[in-house]
Structure formats: C-alpha cells, structure tokens
Amino acid sequence: MATASGLGTRGNGPREQSIIDPITGERTVVMGDLTFPPRKVWMKTFGCQMNYHDSDRIAAHLQDLNFTKTEELDEADLVLFNTCAVRDLSNNKFYSQLGEIKHAKKKKGGLVVGIGGCVAQTEGKELVKKYKHLDFAFGTDVIDTINDMVFRVYAGDSKFTINSWDRSENFSIETKVSGDSPQAFVNIIKGCNKYCTYCIVPYTRGKERSRLMAEVVEDVTKLVKYQGIQEVTLLGQNVNSYGKENGETLAMLITELDKIDGLEIIRYTTSHPYDVSDDLIAVHGTSKKLSKHLHLPVQSGSATVLERMHREYTPEHYLGLLQKLRAAQPEIVLSTDIIAGFVNETDEEHQATLDLLDKAQFDFIYSYVYSKRNKTRAANFEDLLSDDVRGTRLREIQAHQLKIQDKIHQTMIGKTYRALIDSDGNMGGIKKWKGRTNCNRIVHFIPESVDTDYKWHWVDVVITSATALSCQAELVADLGRIAPSLQNKN
C-alpha cells in the first residue's frame, strides 16, 4: 500500500508513541513533549456518506492519540463537528449545536472544540473568529493531519484554520475503520468537475482525483481478510468518473472486487447520469456481488430545468438509462434525488417532474426544496419563486412518490429477502430489529426472543406487510455474522 496521502500529508513533526504501564496496563501516548492520557471524543456528523466516511477516518486516527469515541457529550474532552454545506437543514442544525456547545465548554474546563467538513472549508476562518469557544477548523482535504491539529491545540496554539488543498502527486490513502461493523465506506475518488449551477461541492471538495485500481483492490482485500468486512460502499462525489485520469473505470474496478473471497456486497455512490457508461450498466448484470440497487440522482424531470442546472442530460436520456439498467439486471431497485422549486421553476416544469416519477417508478426518493448556496452560479440568478411555492411543490412531489412506493412495496409481500441487521428499537411499544437487504430495502422483524442479539447478523426474512415507508417481516433463518454467498439472494 502506498504511503502518500491525498487527504493531507503530515510533515516532519512529532509522531505518536504508545506506552503501556506494566503494572496497571493503562495506555499512554507521547507526542513531542506532550503526554496524552486516555481521553474521549464526541463527534457529530452532518450530510452525505462521504462525511460519515471522513468521520470514521478521523476517529481511527484519533485512536492513535489515545482518544476513544463517546456518545455522551458530558464525557467528552474533544468535540468535533463534521459539517455539510450542501443544504440549509444541515447548516442550520450545525450552527445551532455549535452555539449551544459553548455551555459545555464553560461547564468543563479544557474542553477542545473543532469543526471540519464543507462548512469549515469555505467559512472556517470566519467561524473561528466569530465563536470564542471554537478552537480550530479544518477543511475536507486535510483530515489525515487531525492528530497534528489536536496536538497543536493541546500545546497551547488554538484559534487556527487549515483549509488548504492536498497537493500530493497521487490520491493514495488506506481506508480507516473503527468499531465492529462488517460494513465499510471506501473512498475511491474525491472532488467533482461537473459544476452544476446549484452545487457547492466543487468548491468544498476540489477537482476530481482517483485512487489507482490496484491500490483500492489491495485496500478492500485487507479489509475483508483482516477486519472482517463483508460489505463495501465505494464512495465519491461523482463515483462514475472514477479512474479517468488513469485509464481505468468503475466497471473495471467492480469486476476486480468481484473476485475477492469473503466480500459479499459491493455498493457505490454517488452517481452522475452523464457518466453512466454501457460497460457500467453491463456490470450490473454480470457481477455476482454488486448490489441490486442504484441511486441515480435526476434532480428534475424538466429538460429546461436540467439545462439551467447544467446537468448535461435530458429526461429522455435519463429514462433510457433506467431502461438499460433494468434490462441488464431485472431485479434492480432504483432511487433518486429531486430538487423542488429550482430557480424560477414554472408549473409546467414542476409537472414534468411528477410525470417523470410515474415513468421511472423509483423505489424511494430523497427530495428537498432548492436552497441557495453562495459561490454557485445559481446564486447569481434572479429568482422570483417564493418559499411557499417551493414548499407546496415539495409536498406534492413527496405525496405523489409515496403512492408509487406503496404499490411497489405491496409486490414484496410473501417474498423472502436476505438482510444484514444493524440495529433494534421499539415500534409501537414492540421490540423489533432492523436490517437492510441487498437491494437496499429496510425491513423490520420481531425477534424470536427479546434477549436475542441479531446485530450484524445476516438473516432471511419473509415480508408479511408493507406500506410506502416500511416493510414488516417474519424471521425465517438466522445465518449468523458470516453470510453464505449472497449471489442468488435479493
């Protein structure tokens, strides 16, 4: 595995040295002239799966500095926010919690507070100045230097921002995972070159750079062999652009990953329709391990809106892709993103989106009202559409889609699915376990015994009832933590 980093290269400063007390067995870490006893970090992540991947990577690095994660804010010595700048909702939640954290800092002397992610990339310097209780901010391209930044704060040098772009010749990293989950996010490409008019991502994540295919295959092989990973999700802001600068493709990568013994499911996200190739579509039919689900954001069903968004495809082209995907893999489940009320969207353009939902028959959608993002081209458009109209259209889109989902989910009743169980909870006062199928559908079932722990078990379930938003099931078989081959299962 190459040692160069594409997410921040550490300099020639001090490194972590672990010391175990021979009497107590307690671990202490020495870095430079500082000693780090066992400490705890509380992290809050907003936004996309890439952010959750980054948070997991940060947590793994911090373990080398003697930090372990805690879910209790009162236990924390270090508080980190990993932020999202794409939508208002995530932004507002972050700012609210950042404001509230000052009370925790007053309560606990020595509490260190930092922010990372997309907001820190674009606004970090201003936020460090504005919030007295904020010690440091760091951008999306320097997360592998998190220990150096934390060391700097504990050494007494706070109130700084690092949001530079990594200038390494190659994008070369090794996936970091923490916890006991058999699932792992694997970053294969960073950045985006599309510059959709509404999107802030190219400004917060930089230009596209891909890891070499051989490195990714070696990375995933090690995750499976040494860390028990059985399901990987290949990540990128535009994952379909993977490998272009190296003469490689996503289809080629999936074909190689398909050969790894012990790997059960391969997923990838996020896709751009413009870069869905015929080779990639064909892999959906030939791969034994590729998920029978694809999330393919369309954003709008209107050709004129797509043109204003600079999406580089038409509704007809998009629907043609769905037709090809379903021909290659008849069992594929499709989902999408929809933006309601893009700048100056007309009634006719809104209706075109509803019409596309009917034609596409998505299993589910993520839908949002358009929110203006500074630095994007759309932010400079004159916009005459009101927030009330946007809200009404969003509700119409969601209600329309729920009717479609309900019909699709009714066809699942009586069928058996294999699922990986990730959590339990109470539904109507009844304990149920929740899992996700190969085709990314969420199922719930009542355990045979309330004391049985199914977490990270593979199970077979039969669907007994379904609504637009929920599938209830009955347990057929508990297969344990190591799954039989999934190639013939849904």
C-alpha positions, 0 to 999 in steps of 0.5 A: 500500500502506498504511503502518500496521502491525498487527504493531507500529508503530515510533515516532519513533526512529532509522531505518536508513541504508545506506552503501556504501564506494566503494572496497571496496563493503562495506555499512554501516548507521547507526542513531542513533549506532550503526554496524552492520557486516555481521553474521549471524543464526541463527534457529530456528523452532518450530510452525505456518506462521504462525511460519515466516511471522513468521520470514521477516518478521523476517529481511527486516527484519533485512536492513535492519540489515545482518544476513544469515541463517546456518545455522551457529550458530558464525557467528552474532552474533544468535540468535533463537528463534521459539517455539510454545506450542501443544504440549509437543514444541515447548516442550520442544525450545525450552527445551532449545536455549535452555539449551544456547545459553548455551555459545555465548554464553560461547564468543563474546563479544557474542553477542545472544540473543532469543526471540519467538513464543507462548512469549515472549508469555505467559512472556517476562518470566519467561524473561528473568529466569530465563536470564542469557544471554537478552537480550530477548523479544518477543511475536507482535504486535510483530515489525515493531519487531525492528530497534528491539529489536536496536538497543536491545540493541546500545546497551547496554539488554538484559534487556527484554520487549515483549509488548504488543498492536498497537493500530493502527486497521487490520491493514495490513502488506506481506508480507516475503520473503527468499531465492529461493523462488517460494513465499510465506506471506501473512498475511491475518488474525491472532488467533482468537475461537473459544476452544476449551477446549484452545487457547492461541492466543487468548491468544498471538495476540489477537482476530481482525483482517483485512487489507482485500481490496484491500490483500492483492490489491495485496500478492500482485500485487507479489509475483508481478510483482516477486519472482517468486512463483508460489505463495501460502499465505494464512495465519491462525489461523482463515483462514475468518473472514477479512474479517468485520469488513469485509464481505468473505470468503475466497471473495471474496478467492480469486476476486480472486487468481484473476485475477492473471497469473503466480500459479499456486497459491493455498493457505490455512490454517488452517481452522475447520469452523464457518466453512466457508461454501457460497460457500467450498466453491463456490470450490473448484470454480470457481477455476482456481488454488486448490489441490486440497487442504484441511486441515480440522482435526476434532480428534475424531470424538466429538460429546461430545468436540467439545462439551467442546472447544467446537468448535461442530460435530458429526461429522455436520456435519463429514462433510457438509462433506467431502461438499460439498467433494468434490462441488464439486471431485472431485479434492480431497485432504483432511487433518486434525488429531486430538487423542488422549486429550482430557480424560477421553476414554472408549473409546467416544469414542476409537472414534468417532474411528477410525470417523470416519477410515474415513468421511472417508478423509483423505489424511494426518493430523497427530495428537498426544496432548492436552497441557495448556496453562495459561490454557485452560479445559481446564486447569481440568478434572479429568482422570483419563486417564493418559499411557499411555492417551493414548499407546496411543490415539495409536498406534492412531489413527496405525496405523489412518490409515496403512492408509487412506493406503496404499490411497489412495496405491496409486490414484496409481500410473501417474498423472502429477502436476505438482510444484514441487521444493524440495529433494534428499537421499539415500534409501537411499544414492540421490540423489533430489529432492523436490517437492510437487504441487498437491494437496499430495502429496510425491513423490520422483524420481531425477534424470536426472543427479546434477549436475542442479539441479531446485530450484524447478523445476516438473516432471511426474512419473509415480508408479511406487510408493507406500506410506502415507508416500511416493510414488516417481516417474519424471521425465517433463518438466522445465518449468523455474522458470516453470510453464505454467498449472497449471489442468488439472494435479493 
